Amino acid sequence: MAELAFRLCYEEEGQGLIEYALILILISLLAVISMKNLASAAGKIYAGTAEKITGAYAPVQTNGDHVYGSGQGGTSESGGSSSSSLQNNLANSLTRSGAR
């Protein structure tokens, strides 16, 4: 038993392998943490872009004219979808321009 304790304390044969394993574990943990942060940041960027794209095509009626790019988000005041009002506004715009 004393010989085993002596060998564990003073032998250095497996030391390099253990050091490389510890370095690999550290690098792996840092990679996982940075990927989580990167994924969160990328998700926020995509969400912001989606909101801007949705808001860019939401028509708003001002004094009888349709203004695009108002940033209204494409929903009605009641909170529901305004796809039918979007279609009506588009149809009115096409009728006024004579494209129908």
FENPEPE-V442491 format. One record per residue. N is the residue number from 1. RES is the residue in one letter. SS is DSSP state (helix for helix, strand for strand, loop for the rest). NEAR is the number of other C-alpha atoms within 8 Angstrom. Layout:
# FENPEPE-V442491
n=[N/N]
res=[RES/RES]
ss=[SS/SS]
near=[NEAR/NEAR]
This chain:
# FENPEPE-V442491
n=[1/2/3/4/5/6/7/8/9/10/11/12/13/14/15/16/17/18/19/20/21/22/23/24/25/26/27/28/29/30/31/32/33/34/35/36/37/38/39/40/41/42/43/44/45/46/47/48/49/50/51/52/53/54/55/56/57/58/59/60/61/62/63/64/65/66/67/68/69/70/71/72/73/74/75/76/77/78/79/80/81/82/83/84/85/86/87/88/89/90/91/92/93/94/95/96/97/98/99/100]
res=[M/A/E/L/A/F/R/L/C/Y/E/E/E/G/Q/G/L/I/E/Y/A/L/I/L/I/L/I/S/L/L/A/V/I/S/M/K/N/L/A/S/A/A/G/K/I/Y/A/G/T/A/E/K/I/T/G/A/Y/A/P/V/Q/T/N/G/D/H/V/Y/G/S/G/Q/G/G/T/S/E/S/G/G/S/S/S/S/S/L/Q/N/N/L/A/N/S/L/T/R/S/G/A/R]
ss=[loop/helix/helix/helix/helix/helix/helix/helix/helix/helix/loop/loop/loop/loop/helix/helix/helix/helix/helix/helix/helix/helix/helix/helix/helix/helix/helix/helix/helix/helix/helix/helix/helix/helix/helix/helix/helix/helix/helix/helix/helix/helix/helix/helix/helix/helix/helix/helix/helix/helix/helix/helix/helix/helix/helix/helix/loop/loop/loop/strand/strand/strand/loop/loop/strand/strand/strand/loop/loop/loop/loop/loop/loop/loop/strand/loop/loop/loop/loop/loop/strand/loop/helix/helix/helix/helix/helix/helix/helix/helix/helix/helix/helix/helix/helix/helix/helix/loop/loop/loop]
near=[4/5/6/7/8/8/8/7/6/6/6/5/5/6/7/7/7/8/8/8/8/8/8/8/8/8/8/8/8/8/8/8/8/8/8/8/8/8/8/8/8/8/8/8/8/8/8/8/8/8/9/10/8/11/13/12/11/14/13/9/8/7/4/5/6/10/9/9/9/11/10/10/10/12/9/8/5/4/6/7/8/9/7/7/7/10/8/8/10/8/8/8/9/10/9/7/6/6/6/4]
